[in-house]
Amino acid sequence: MELRQFKYFLAIVENKSLSRAAEHLHVAQSALSKQLAELESELGVQLLSRSRNGVTTTEAGKVFYEYAQGITKQISDARAAVLRSSDAVVGSVVVALPQSVAATIAMPLMRAVSRRYPNILFHLNEELTGNMADQLLLGRVDIAVFTETMPSRDIVFTPLVEEAFVLMHSPQDPIAPAPGDISLDEAVAQPLVLPSAQHGHCTRWIVDDALKRAGLPPQRIAAEINSVYVLKSAVEAGIGPTIMPLGLAQREVEEGRLVAHRIASTDVVRVLGLCVSRHLPTSNAKLAICRLISDVLRDLCESGQWSGGRYLGAVAQRGR
């Protein structure tokens, strides 16, 4: 397989049409069709289905598309690396953040990258947590800020921040607990609004594990919502309470739209850190962004902008 075939295939899928892809690539449509036919022949599978409405990926095509994106990115990064001096901090870096982290660190991180590394082409993706390990392993993402739930045989995890969870409910909740700290048992007294188990690695899984450790039954669910913003709105509207890190709803609590209770359990916490693939090369740009993420998270915790966050990076590094 040639790099050109990967690029042609990606263009066809993303433009949903051979003619539009040919126009985008400035090549003849017949040449594009020939390259696609050779690619499908070499793989021994059909990658695309054609119809009057354009082209769609087959199941095999969907798998190949994921790999093709990662492969073309790695080749592009390799080309940039060899064309620059060994100490240059240039190239592209893709960082993935789960929804439950993006609200806190996305803008401070983007501002820091723009200020400190203007020659890095920085991409920031907000992802559902169930997709992030695959994105890293396929090479489509360079760095993820996540919990230590990805497979250690493939992913290197460096802990940076610890966050305690709180019970969050509407001020109008008629059966909410009295002000002050509450037990884990009290926190799950009502059916909760939570992300689905498939996409709740950074939140739902923490709650599930804490209940299991405490010998409590699984929580009852009022609704499953895989959007942090919609989930907070649902809690504010009285659909049910939730358990989440305080930093996720700091503004709503300060404005009196939500009420938070600290949960007296050392198990209802999450540790966030850097996740990178063990199998992909590390560029100067990638190392620089890893260090910058650590600096940004430390500054947010120490300045109080990350409510409930405790920086662990320096401790983690000393222990290595």
ChimeraX attribute file (.defattr): number of C-alpha atoms within 10 A of each C-alpha:
attribute: neighborCount
match mode: 1-to-1
recipient: residues
	/A:1	10
	/A:2	8
	/A:3	12
	/A:4	12
	/A:5	17
	/A:6	20
	/A:7	15
	/A:8	21
	/A:9	26
	/A:10	19
	/A:11	20
	/A:12	25
	/A:13	20
	/A:14	14
	/A:15	17
	/A:16	18
	/A:17	19
	/A:18	23
	/A:19	18
	/A:20	16
	/A:21	22
	/A:22	20
	/A:23	14
	/A:24	12
	/A:25	15
	/A:26	9
	/A:27	13
	/A:28	13
	/A:29	16
	/A:30	12
	/A:31	12
	/A:32	21
	/A:33	17
	/A:34	11
	/A:35	19
	/A:36	21
	/A:37	14
	/A:38	13
	/A:39	19
	/A:40	14
	/A:41	12
	/A:42	10
	/A:43	13
	/A:44	9
	/A:45	13
	/A:46	16
	/A:47	24
	/A:48	21
	/A:49	11
	/A:50	12
	/A:51	9
	/A:52	6
	/A:53	8
	/A:54	16
	/A:55	18
	/A:56	18
	/A:57	18
	/A:58	14
	/A:59	13
	/A:60	13
	/A:61	20
	/A:62	15
	/A:63	12
	/A:64	17
	/A:65	19
	/A:66	16
	/A:67	18
	/A:68	22
	/A:69	18
	/A:70	19
	/A:71	18
	/A:72	18
	/A:73	18
	/A:74	19
	/A:75	12
	/A:76	13
	/A:77	18
	/A:78	14
	/A:79	12
	/A:80	15
	/A:81	19
	/A:82	9
	/A:83	8
	/A:84	12
	/A:85	10
	/A:86	10
	/A:87	10
	/A:88	12
	/A:89	20
	/A:90	21
	/A:91	20
	/A:92	20
	/A:93	22
	/A:94	19
	/A:95	25
	/A:96	26
	/A:97	21
	/A:98	24
	/A:99	20
	/A:100	24
	/A:101	19
	/A:102	19
	/A:103	17
	/A:104	19
	/A:105	18
	/A:106	17
	/A:107	11
	/A:108	15
	/A:109	20
	/A:110	15
	/A:111	11
	/A:112	16
	/A:113	20
	/A:114	13
	/A:115	9
	/A:116	12
	/A:117	16
	/A:118	12
	/A:119	14
	/A:120	18
	/A:121	14
	/A:122	17
	/A:123	13
	/A:124	17
	/A:125	16
	/A:126	17
	/A:127	17
	/A:128	19
	/A:129	21
	/A:130	16
	/A:131	12
	/A:132	25
	/A:133	20
	/A:134	13
	/A:135	21
	/A:136	26
	/A:137	19
	/A:138	19
	/A:139	23
	/A:140	23
	/A:141	23
	/A:142	27
	/A:143	25
	/A:144	27
	/A:145	24
	/A:146	27
	/A:147	24
	/A:148	20
	/A:149	13
	/A:150	17
	/A:151	11
	/A:152	12
	/A:153	9
	/A:154	16
	/A:155	19
	/A:156	16
	/A:157	22
	/A:158	23
	/A:159	22
	/A:160	26
	/A:161	23
	/A:162	20
	/A:163	20
	/A:164	22
	/A:165	28
	/A:166	26
	/A:167	26
	/A:168	27
	/A:169	29
	/A:170	24
	/A:171	17
	/A:172	13
	/A:173	17
	/A:174	8
	/A:175	9
	/A:176	19
	/A:177	15
	/A:178	8
	/A:179	10
	/A:180	9
	/A:181	16
	/A:182	17
	/A:183	13
	/A:184	22
	/A:185	16
	/A:186	13
	/A:187	24
	/A:188	21
	/A:189	14
	/A:190	17
	/A:191	16
	/A:192	23
	/A:193	25
	/A:194	28
	/A:195	22
	/A:196	17
	/A:197	14
	/A:198	13
	/A:199	20
	/A:200	22
	/A:201	22
	/A:202	26
	/A:203	23
	/A:204	21
	/A:205	19
	/A:206	21
	/A:207	25
	/A:208	17
	/A:209	14
	/A:210	19
	/A:211	19
	/A:212	12
	/A:213	10
	/A:214	12
	/A:215	9
	/A:216	13
	/A:217	11
	/A:218	13
	/A:219	17
	/A:220	13
	/A:221	17
	/A:222	15
	/A:223	19
	/A:224	15
	/A:225	17
	/A:226	18
	/A:227	15
	/A:228	20
	/A:229	14
	/A:230	11
	/A:231	21
	/A:232	26
	/A:233	16
	/A:234	19
	/A:235	23
	/A:236	21
	/A:237	17
	/A:238	15
	/A:239	19
	/A:240	23
	/A:241	32
	/A:242	29
	/A:243	24
	/A:244	27
	/A:245	27
	/A:246	23
	/A:247	22
	/A:248	22
	/A:249	23
	/A:250	18
	/A:251	13
	/A:252	17
	/A:253	18
	/A:254	11
	/A:255	10
	/A:256	11
	/A:257	18
	/A:258	24
	/A:259	23
	/A:260	27
	/A:261	20
	/A:262	22
	/A:263	22
	/A:264	16
	/A:265	16
	/A:266	11
	/A:267	17
	/A:268	24
	/A:269	20
	/A:270	24
	/A:271	20
	/A:272	23
	/A:273	23
	/A:274	22
	/A:275	28
	/A:276	26
	/A:277	24
	/A:278	15
	/A:279	13
	/A:280	14
	/A:281	12
	/A:282	12
	/A:283	21
	/A:284	15
	/A:285	23
	/A:286	22
	/A:287	13
	/A:288	17
	/A:289	24
	/A:290	20
	/A:291	12
	/A:292	17
	/A:293	23
	/A:294	21
	/A:295	16
	/A:296	17
	/A:297	25
	/A:298	20
	/A:299	15
	/A:300	18
	/A:301	18
	/A:302	13
	/A:303	10
	/A:304	11
	/A:305	15
	/A:306	22
	/A:307	20
	/A:308	19
	/A:309	24
	/A:310	19
	/A:311	23
	/A:312	20
	/A:313	19
	/A:314	12
	/A:315	11
	/A:316	13
	/A:317	11
	/A:318	7
	/A:319	7
	/A:320	6
